[in-house]
């Protein structure tokens, strides 16, 4: 038996906080949550953790992550980053307090997921996009990581073997998003000119050619020339070269990727499974079309990202009118690296307006900040309460995707003991992490 005693217990239900309470664990299960622990119980415990002045929370369920399985990455079917990098990304998730993570690189197969699970204590779930149109979009963008088994797998078989939803349909690679900025456009520029560029320069190229809504008709030579000059690219790139690079890398898969939304939505309805789809300016119209189709659980991913604040709020309020739509707000990296998202203003606007149903980290080129850090900053600013914040990353996620975390997401008698002990109120500072009642990390390090 393990006892976590005298902490501030945030149960995950969105409203309950128990001061100086204790969580009692036997084997893999929570056997009690007590406001008044009988002191004599401690003598029967194998371990007692004094959590005075600390918070006790359910493990976070990060439902939107890339690069966490030994298989191809992204909607583009890119080559796996390799075992070492994948374990690094799993460690980053775990030590941030995410005890369950869902891979949304939809072309992986269940044998790859199971093999990854053997290498790491975090709970790993997966989504699937093994459909003909999704495959075509990936191949038009990249597809270098796809083997025969990935190309011939089906959604039905993946669900039968343990996948929990369809997704991520679309993505920053096939729909002209961040993946183009930090991967495909820089790679193409290197091939053409021999020069290295950063993701901000790549983004400037893309937007000057296609605009924020990825439209070929947007091109204007003078606008592109000005963007090249402003971003120190004019010495080795012409507007014509820039247009050719952007059209080749970015536009080739876009139309097909948008068609994949409707194909995937029909399948999600038929099979009665959740659907996770990339929500961005490029896909906004088709996202609304899918919402009108009545998918029972349609998760509009990272709805706060890539839009302006005003656009994201307006678009999300319209989406929420459709039954079955679940709004995901992604953290990205505004508190740490600030590479893809420099400021958290859009996320905070969602907190303030109560528009987020669930939250996730997304990938942010591998520099994602933790869900707990986003929660902490939101609570500090008075945008939502700590119980409300914790529910966004625990119970709400388990409810939105029923297969992702069965019997998890709450600190309640009978639930599986995935539990965090953190500083309080600085909940992003994680001290202990237990998965299934077993200590797996302490003070920022995995326990062997």
N, C-alpha and C positions, 0 to 999 in steps of 0.2 A: 504493500500500500504506500502511496505517495500523498503527502498533504502539502498544499500550497496555502499558507495561513496568513490571515490578517492583511489581505490586500484589498484594493479597490476593484471589485469584480464588475466588469462590464460584460453582460451576458451575451450580447449580440442580437437581442430581440428588438433593438431600436429605442428602448425606453428605460430599461432597468439597470441601475447601478447599485451595488451593495457595498457599503463601506465596512472596512475591517472584517471582511468575509473570507471564507476558506473554501477551496475546491479539493475534494477528496477523490483520489484516483485508485482504482484497483484493476490491475492488468491494463487492458486497452481502454477501459470505460471510466467515465465520470460516475461515481456512485453517490455523490452528494455535493450540493453547494449550500454551505451553511453560513448564516449570519452570526451564529454563536457556536464555536467549536468547543466541544468538551475536551478540556486539557488532557484527560486520561487517554484520549484516542491516539495521542502522539506516541505512546509507548508501543503501539502495535504497528507503527509505520516504519517502513524500510528507510524512507527519506522524508525529511520535513524541510521545506523551504520557507524561511521567514520573509514574507512579502510586505512587511510594514513599510508604508510610504511608496509602494509600487502598485502598478496596475496588473490585473490578471485578465487576459483577453482570449477569445477564440483565435485559433490560427487563421491568418488571412488566406482567402481563396482568390488567387490571381488568375482570372479566366481568359486573359488575352496576352500571350507571350510567344515570341519566336525564338528559334535557336536552342530549344531545350530538349530535343530528341535527336538520336543518331540517324538523321535522314535529311532529305532535301528541305531547303528553307523557302519560306514566303510563297505567295501566290504565283511567283515566277518559276518555282521549281529549281532554285539556285543550288549550287553545290553546298553540301554540308560544311560548316566551318571547322569540323574536326572534333574529336572526342575531348581534347583538353579544353577548348573554348566552350563547348557545350556544358561541361562540368563547371567551368567558371561561371557561366550564366545561371546554372542551377544553384550554385553556392550564393550568388548575388541575391537571387530570389529568396532562398531559405533564410539567409542572415538578415534580410529585410523584414522577416516575420511572415513570409508567404509559405505556409505549410502545404498548400495544394497549388499546383500550377497547371494550366491547360495550354497545350501546344495548339496554335492555330496555323501552323504550316501544314496545310491540308492535304499534302501529297505523301506524308509519311505513312508507313504501314504499321500494323499492330506489333509485328515482330520487332521493329525498331523501337517502338515505345517500351515494350517489355524488356528489351536489352538495356535501354537507358535506365529503367527503373532499378535494375540490378546494381547500377553504379552509384545510386544516390538515394538518400532517405526521404527526400521530398516526395509527396504524392504527385504522380504525373498522369494527367488525363490528356485526351486528344480529341480534336475535331477532324472532319474529313471533307475534302472537296474533290473526291474522285468521280468527276462527271466529264463527259466529252467536251463541253464548252469551256469549263474551267481549265481542262488540260490544254486545249488549243490556245487559250490566252497565255498560259504559262510558257508554252513552246514559242509563241511569238515574241515573248519578252526575253526568255533565257532557256530554261529547260535542261541546263547542263547537268543538274543533279538527279535527273529522273532516269531510273533504270526500268527495265521491262516490268518488274513487279509493281512499280508505281503507276505506270501507264495503263496497266490492265486491271488494277484494283477497282472495286466499285464501292459506292457509298453504302449500299445494302450489306455487303460483306463486312465492311469496316464497322458498321453499327452492330452487326451480329457478333463481332469479335471484341467489342468493348469501346468503340468510339462513342462519344456522348452527344454530339450535335454535328450539324453541317456548318463549315466555316474554316477560315475567314474567306468569304467570297469577296473577290476584288482585293486590292491592297495597294500599298505605296509604291509597288514595283510595276504592277500591270495597269494602274490607273493614274500614273503620273504624280505620285506622292513623294514622300520623303525618301523612299528607296532609290528613286531615280537620282536624287540629290547626292546621296552619299555613296552610291555604288555605280550605277550604269552610266550616267553622264560623265563622271570623272574617268571611268575606264575607257569610254569612247574617245574622250579628249586625249588621253594618254596614247591611245593607238594612233590617232591622227597626227598629233603634234609632238609627241614625246614629252609633253609637259604635265606636271601634276597640278591639279586644282583642288580647292576645298569645297565642302558641301554648299557654302553660301554662294560661291561663284557659280557652281552648277545650278543652284536654284535660280539665280539671276538669269542665267542663260535660258532656262526652261520657261520662266515667266515672261521674259521679253519676247519669246517666240510664240507661246501658246496662251498666255494669260492664265488667270487662276482657274478658269473653267475648261482648260485644255481644248482650245478651238483652233484649228488650222487657219481659219480665216482671220485670226487675230494678228497674224504676222505683218510687221511694218519694218522695212529695212532700217530706217532712221532710228526707230525705237531700239532695235537690237544693237545698232552701232553705239548708241549712247550707253546702253547697259554694259557693253563690252568695255567701253572706256572707263566707266564708273567703277568697274570691278577689276581693273588692271588685266584685262584679257585681250585688249585690242592689238597688242604687239604680236600675238601668235594665232589669233582667230579672226576670221572675217564674218560678217553677218550671214553670208551664204553658207559657210562651213557650219556656223552655229545652228542655222535652220536645219541643215541636213542631219547633223548629229542629234538634235532634239527630236526631229520627226522619226528618225530611225530607232532611237532608244525608247522614246516615250510614247509616241502615238501608235506604233504598230499594234500593241495589244489592247488598246483602250476600248475600241468598239466591241471586240469579242468579249472582253472582261465584263462589260456592261450587260451583254446578252446572257452571261452566266448567272446574273442575279435572278432572272426570271426562271431559268432552268432549275436553279437551286431552290427557289421558293416553291415551285410546283412539287418538287421532290420532298421538301420539308413538310408541306401540307399532306402529301400522300402518306408519308411515313410517320407523321405526327411527332416530329423531333424539332428542337430549337434550331434556329438559323442565325448565324453571326455574319454580318456583312459590313464592309468598309463604308463608312459614311463620311463623305467629303464633298467639296463643291462639284467635282467631276461626276460623282455618282448620285448627287442629291435627287435628281428627277426620278431615277429608277428606284431609289430607296423608297420614295413616296409611292411609287407604283406597286412595289412589293408590299408595303404597309397596307395598301388597299386590298391586297389579295387575301388578307386574313390569316396569315401564318400564326399559329397559336402562340408561339414565343419567338418574336423577331427582335434580335438584339442589334440595335444601330450602334456600331462600334465607334469609339472615340468621337462622339458627336460634338465635342468641344474643340476639336483639333482641325486646323487648316482653314476654318471659317474665321471671319472677324467676330468680335463679341456679339455685335448686333445680329449678324447673319446666324450665328450658332443658336442664339436665344430664339429668334423668330422661327428658324427651321425646326428646332426641337419642340417648341410649343405646338406647331402644326402636327408633327409626328405623333405626339402624345395623344392626339385626338383619336387615333386609330386603335381599336382593341388589339391586344397582343403585343404591341410595341414596347420594348424595354430599352431605356436609354442608358448607354454606357458612357461614362466620362473618364478619360484616360489621364494619367498623371504626367507621363513623359519625363522630361529632365530639367524642369525650370528651377529647381532648388540646388542642383549640383553642377553638372557639366554645362547646362544651358546651350547645348549644341543644336538640337532640333527645335526646342521651345524655350525662348529666353525668359519669359515671365509667365506666371500661373494665372493671369487675369481671367482667361476663359474658364478655367476650372473653378476659380473662386466665384465667378458669375453663376455657374451652374449650382454651386453650393448655396449661394445667396437666394436664388430663385427656386430652390427645391426641385431642380429639373433632373438630377441624376438619380436613377434607380439603382445602379450598381457602378462600381469603379474598378479599374484595372490599371496596370502600368503602361501597357503597350511596350514596344521595343526600344525606341529612341536610339537606334544604332548601338544598342547594348549598354547605354549609359542611363537607363531608366532609374528614376527615384522610387522610393518605396510608397506603397499605399498608406502606410502609417504616417509617413512624413506629410503627405498631402492632408490626411485627416487632422494631424496635429496643428498644422498651419490654419486650416479652416476653422477649427475650434477656437484657436487663439484669437482669431479675428471676429469671433462671434457669429460666423455664418451658419453654423449648425452645432448641435450638441454632440458631445463625445459618443453617447449611445447611438445617435442617428448616423454619425460618421462610421462607427465600427460596423453597423448593420450593412452599410453599402458594400463592404468588402467581405462579409461573412454570410449571414442568413439570407440576405437578398440574392446573393449569387447562387447559393444552394437552391433557392426556390426558382430562380430564373432558368437554371440548367439542371434539371433533377438528377442527372447521372454524374455530375461533376464531383459532388461531395456528399454522398449519402451518409446520413447520421452525423454530419459535421455542421459547423457554422454557429453553434450555440454552446454556451457553458450551462449545461442542464443535465440533470440526472438521467443516465441511460445513453447519453451521447458519447461518441468516441472522443478520447482525450487528446485532441490537437490543441495545445494550450501555449500561450505566450505569457511571460512575465516581463514587463517593461517598466521603465521609469514612469513617474506620474507627476505632472500631466504631460511630460515630454515622452509620449508613447512611442516615438520613432526610435528611442534608445532601448533596444531589446537585450534583455539580460539572459533569460532562459527560453529555450524552444523545445517543447515536447511534441512528438508525433506518436499517436497511439500509446500514450503513457510512457514513452521512452525518451529520455533526454538526448537530443541530437545536436544541440548547439548551446554554447555558453559564452557570454561576453564577446560576441562577435567571431567565434570560431566554432567550426564543426567539432563534435565530440566523436572520437573513433568508435 
